Amino acid sequence: MQCMPRVAILGVTGFIGRGLPALLARMGMTCTGVSRSGGGSVPGVDRWQTPATLDFTDHQAVINLAGESIACRWTPANRRLFHESRVNLTRRVVEALRRGPPEAQTKVLVNASAVGIYGDRGDQVLTEASAPGHGYLADLCRDWETAAMEAEAPGVRVVRLRIGFVLGREGEAFRKLVTLFKAGLGGRLGSGRQWMPWIHLDDLRAAIVHAVLSESLWGAVNATAPAADRNRDFTRKLAAALHRPAILPVPRFALKLVLGEFGGALLAGQHARSAALEADGFNFRFPTLESAFADLVR
């Protein structure tokens, strides 16, 4: 491993990215934030760029976490936003990397992706060697990763982080979930049999830093906790942590009626395992839901 003096972060003002600069600073690195406004107030960021003026000349690493939230109806307009903020932006990142002079070449691109690339795979155990699945979300993630892979060249390492459901107090989805469960309105989604890959926010941020520093990590990487859980078990364990009942299942038809295709995605299961991270020596602080919930709901 080697120290990276400067790292650029796209999505630095978002839920995952906001805590990264301070974490990288403790590792001796300085950070450039990339935002549409070209500025902001994020601890640890001492330089700013916009997506339209990307310049990574003096950056040893680039972390791309940008992407519009898919937690909404997938209308044609929203699909265009999903594609633009993921695939097209990643292409612009790769173009900027190629513009840099060879003597100041960026060494690593850590690019976000999602476990949705596997589609709905039932009980099949999925590692990074597993083939992509089918469906809109799988196709979007495949195009996203293909765009990132264009950065691969001699001396350039590309890590494609396939992120599961992120558990963190600052996360809107998790906050809403906790609010529902505290009100006694929590319940499994559909049958609850679908596997639900997840990761604690602190572990995800640590995994991103690990991906920047570890020269032996490259390619597809499942950013998920090592202990997999079905949705019904996730529901039961969260209810237990909050000392609330969870007796109101959300029917399959209701999810699809309210949320459309996104509701269908919530019913899809991926039994994804973090094989690459574990093989590379990464240690999870929160390997089980019990440990994650004990930290998050205290």
For each residue, the residues with C-beta under 8 A, 3 or more apart:
1: 213 214 215
2: 213 215
3: 27 28 29 213
4: 7 27 29 60 61 107 108 212 213
5: 28 29 30 60
6: 29 30 31 32 58 59 60 61
7: 4 24 29 30 31 32 59 60 61 62 63 212
8: 31 32 33 34 49 54 56 59 61 62 63
9: 12 17 20 21 31 32 33 34 45 62 63 65
10: 17 34 51 62 63 64 65 66 89 93
11: 14 16 17 34 63 64 65 66 67 112
12: 9 17 18 20 21 31 33 34 35 40 42 45 65
13: 17 18 33 35 40 42
14: 11 17 18 65 66
15: 18 166 168 170 171 172 201
16: 11 19 20 65 166 201 204 205 208
17: 9 10 11 12 13 14 20 63 65
18: 12 13 14 15 42 170
19: 16 22 23 201 205
20: 9 12 16 17 23 24 31 44 63 205 208 209
21: 9 12 24 25 31 33 42 43 44 45
22: 19 25 26 43 44
23: 19 20 26 27 44 205 206 209
24: 7 20 21 27 29 30 31 44 209 212
25: 21 22 28 29 30 31 44
26: 22 23
27: 3 4 23 24 209 213
28: 3 5 25
29: 3 4 5 6 7 24 25
30: 5 6 7 24 25 46 47
31: 6 7 8 9 12 20 21 24 25 44 45 46 47
32: 6 7 8 9 45 46 47 48 49 59
33: 8 9 12 13 21 40 42 45 47 48 49
34: 8 9 10 11 12 48 49 50 51 54 66
35: 12 13 38 39 40 48 50
36: 50 51
37: 40 50
38: 35 48 49 50 53
39: 35 48
40: 12 13 33 35 37 45 48
41:
42: 12 13 18 21 33 45
43: 21 22
44: 20 21 22 23 24 25 31
45: 9 12 21 31 32 33 40 42 48
46: 30 31 32
47: 30 31 32 33
48: 32 33 34 35 38 39 40 45
49: 8 32 33 34 38 53 54 55
50: 34 35 36 37 38 53 54
51: 10 34 36 54 66 89 92
52:
53: 38 49 50
54: 8 34 49 50 51 92 93 95 96
55: 49 96 99 100
56: 8 59 62 96 97 100 106
57: 100 101 104
58: 6 104
59: 6 7 8 32 56 62 106
60: 4 5 6 7 106 107 108
61: 4 6 7 8 106 107 108 109 110 212
62: 7 8 9 10 56 59 93 97 106 108 109 110
63: 7 8 9 10 11 17 20 110 208 212
64: 10 11 89 90 93 109 110 111 112 148
65: 9 10 11 12 14 16 17 112
66: 10 11 14 34 51 85 86 89 112
67: 11 82 85 86 89 112
68: 78 81 82 84 85 86
69: 72
70: 74 78 82 137 262 265
71: 172 173 262
72: 69 78 259 262
73: 78 259 260 261 262
74: 70 78 79 82 136 260 261 262
75: 78 79
76: 79 80
77: 80 81
78: 68 70 72 73 74 75 81 82
79: 74 75 76 82 83 136
80: 76 77 83 84
81: 68 77 78 84 85
82: 67 68 70 74 78 79 85 86 140
83: 79 80 86 87 88 140 143
84: 68 80 81 87 88 89
85: 66 67 68 81 82 88 89
86: 66 67 68 82 83 89 90 140 143 144 147
87: 83 84 90 91 140 143 144 147
88: 83 84 85 91 92 147
89: 10 51 64 66 67 84 85 86 92 93
90: 64 86 87 93 94 111 144 147 148
91: 87 88 94 95 147 150
92: 51 54 88 89 95 96
93: 10 54 62 64 89 90 96 97 109 111 148 151
94: 90 91 97 98 109 147 148 150 151
95: 54 91 92 98 99
96: 54 55 56 92 93 99 100
97: 56 62 93 94 100 106 109 151 156
98: 94 95 151
99: 55 95 96
100: 55 56 57 96 97 104 105 106
101: 57 104 105
102: 105
103:
104: 57 58 100 101
105: 100 101 102 155 156
106: 56 59 60 61 62 97 100 109 156
107: 4 60 61 155 156 157
108: 4 60 61 62 156 157 158 159 211 212
109: 61 62 64 93 94 97 106 148 151 156 157 158 159
110: 61 62 63 64 159 161 208 211 212
111: 64 90 93 144 145 148 158 159 160 161
112: 11 64 65 66 67 144 161 163
113: 117 141 144 145 148 160 161 162 163 220
114: 117 137 141 162 163 164
115: 118 126 162 163 164 197 222 224 270 272
116: 119 137 138 140 141 265 268 270
117: 113 114 132 133 137 138 141 142 145 162
118: 115 121 126 130 132 133 138 162 270 272
119: 116 132 133 134 135 137 138 268 270
120: 133 135 194 267 268 269 270
121: 118 124 126 130 133 269 270 271
122: 269 271
123: 195 269 271
124: 121 130 271
125: 271 273
126: 115 118 121 130 222 270 271 272 273
127: 130 222 272 273 275 276
128: 162 219 220 221 222 275 276
129: 275
130: 118 121 124 126 127
131:
132: 117 118 119 138 141 142
133: 117 118 119 120 121 138
134: 119 138 139
135: 119 120 138 139 268
136: 74 79 139 140 261
137: 70 114 116 117 119 140 141 265 268
138: 116 117 118 119 132 133 134 135 141 142
139: 134 135 136 142 143
140: 82 83 86 87 116 136 137 143 144
141: 113 114 116 117 132 137 138 144 145 162
142: 117 132 138 139 145 146
143: 83 86 87 139 140 146 147
144: 86 87 90 111 112 113 140 141 147 148
145: 111 113 117 141 142 148 149 160 220
146: 142 143 149 150
147: 86 87 88 90 91 94 143 144 150
148: 64 90 93 94 109 111 113 144 145 151 158 160
149: 145 146 152 158 160
150: 91 94 146 147
151: 93 94 97 98 109 148 156 158
152: 149 156 157 158
153: 156
154:
155: 105 107
156: 97 105 106 107 108 109 151 152 153
157: 107 108 109 152 215 217 218
158: 108 109 111 148 149 151 152 218 219
159: 108 109 110 111 211 217 218 219 221
160: 111 113 145 148 149 219 220 221
161: 110 111 112 113 207 208 211 221 223
162: 113 114 115 117 118 128 141 220 221 222 223 224 272
163: 112 113 114 115 166 199 204 223 224
164: 114 115 196 197 198 199 222 223 224 225 270 272
165: 173 196 197 198 199
166: 15 16 163 171 174 198 199 200 201 204
167: 171 174 198 199 200 201 292 293 296
168: 15 171 174 200 201 202 296
169: 174 175 201 296
170: 15 18 175 201
171: 15 166 167 168 174 175 201
172: 15 71 175 176
173: 71 165 176 177
174: 166 167 168 169 171 177 178 296
175: 169 170 171 172 178 179
176: 172 173 179 180
177: 173 174 180 181 186 238
178: 174 175 181 182 238 242 297
179: 175 176 182 183
180: 176 177 183 185 186
181: 177 178 184 185 186 238 239 242 244 246
182: 178 179 242 244
183: 179 180
184: 181 244 245 248
185: 180 181 248
186: 177 180 181 235 238 239 244 245 246 248
187: 235 246 247 248 249 250
188: 191 192 231 232 235 246 249 250
189: 192 194 231 235 249 250 255 266 267
190: 193 194 231 249 250 251 252 255 267
191: 188 194 232 252
192: 188 189 230 231 232 235 249
193: 190 230 231 232 269
194: 120 189 190 191 230 231 267 268 269
195: 123 228 229 230 231 269 270 271 272
196: 164 165 228 229 230 231 234 269
197: 115 164 165 222 224 225 228 270 271 272
198: 164 165 166 167 224 225 229 234 289 292
199: 163 164 165 166 167 203 204 207 223 224 225
200: 166 167 168 203 204 225 284 285 286 292 295 296
201: 15 16 19 166 167 168 169 170 171 204 205
202: 168 205 206 285 286 295
203: 199 200 206 207 225 284 285 286
204: 16 163 166 199 200 201 207 208 223
205: 16 19 20 23 201 202 208 209
206: 23 202 203 209 210 282 285
207: 161 199 203 204 210 211 221 223 277 282
208: 16 20 63 110 161 204 205 211 212
209: 20 23 24 27 205 206 212 213
210: 206 207 213 214 217 277 280 282
211: 108 110 159 161 207 208 214 217 221
212: 4 7 24 61 63 108 110 208 209
213: 1 2 3 4 27 209 210
214: 1 210 211 217 280 281
215: 1 2 157
216: 280
217: 157 159 210 211 214 221 276 277 280
218: 157 158 159
219: 128 158 159 160 276
220: 113 128 145 160 162 276
221: 128 159 160 161 162 207 211 217 274 276 277
222: 115 126 127 128 162 164 197 272 273 274 275 276 277
223: 161 162 163 164 199 204 207 274 277
224: 115 162 163 164 197 198 199 228 272 273 274
225: 164 197 198 199 200 203 228 274 284 286 287 288 289 292
226: 273 274 278 284 287
227: 287 288 289
228: 195 196 197 224 225 271 272 273
229: 195 196 198 233 234 237 289
230: 192 193 194 195 196 233 234 269
231: 188 189 190 192 193 194 195 196 234 235 269
232: 188 191 192 193 235 236
233: 229 230 236 237 289
234: 196 198 229 230 231 237 238 289
235: 186 187 188 189 192 231 232 238 239 246
236: 232 233 239 240 246
237: 229 233 234 240 241 289 290 293
238: 177 178 181 186 234 235 241 242 246 289 293 297
239: 181 186 235 236 242 244 245 246
240: 236 237 243
241: 237 238 290 293 294 297
242: 178 181 182 238 239 297
243: 240
244: 181 182 184 186 239
245: 184 186 239
246: 181 186 187 188 235 236 238 239
247: 187
248: 184 185 186 187
249: 187 188 189 190 192
250: 187 188 189 190 254 255
251: 190 254 255
252: 190 191 255 256 267
253: 256 257
254: 250 251 257 258
255: 189 190 250 251 252 258 259 263 264 266 267
256: 252 253 259 260 261 263 264
257: 253 254 263
258: 254 255 263
259: 72 73 255 256 262 263 266
260: 73 74 256 263 264
261: 73 74 136 256 264 265
262: 70 71 72 73 74 259 265 266
263: 255 256 257 258 259 260 266 267
264: 255 256 260 261 267 268
265: 70 116 137 261 262 268
266: 189 255 259 262 263
267: 120 189 190 194 252 255 263 264
268: 116 119 120 135 137 194 264 265
269: 120 121 122 123 193 194 195 196 230 231
270: 115 116 118 119 120 121 126 164 195 197
271: 121 122 123 124 125 126 195 197 228
272: 115 118 126 127 162 164 195 197 222 224 228
273: 125 126 127 222 224 226 228
274: 221 222 223 224 225 226 277 278 282 284
275: 127 128 129 222 278 279
276: 127 128 217 219 220 221 222 279 280
277: 207 210 217 221 222 223 274 280 282
278: 226 274 275 281 282
279: 275 276
280: 210 214 216 217 276 277
281: 214 278
282: 206 207 210 274 277 278
283:
284: 200 203 225 226 274 287
285: 200 202 203 206 291
286: 200 202 203 225 291 292 295
287: 225 226 227 284 291
288: 225 227 291 292
289: 198 225 227 229 233 234 237 238 292 293
290: 237 241 293 294
291: 285 286 287 288 294 295
292: 167 198 200 225 286 288 289 295 296
293: 167 237 238 241 289 290 296 297
294: 241 290 291 297 298
295: 200 202 286 291 292 298
296: 167 168 169 174 200 292 293
297: 178 238 241 242 293 294
298: 294 295
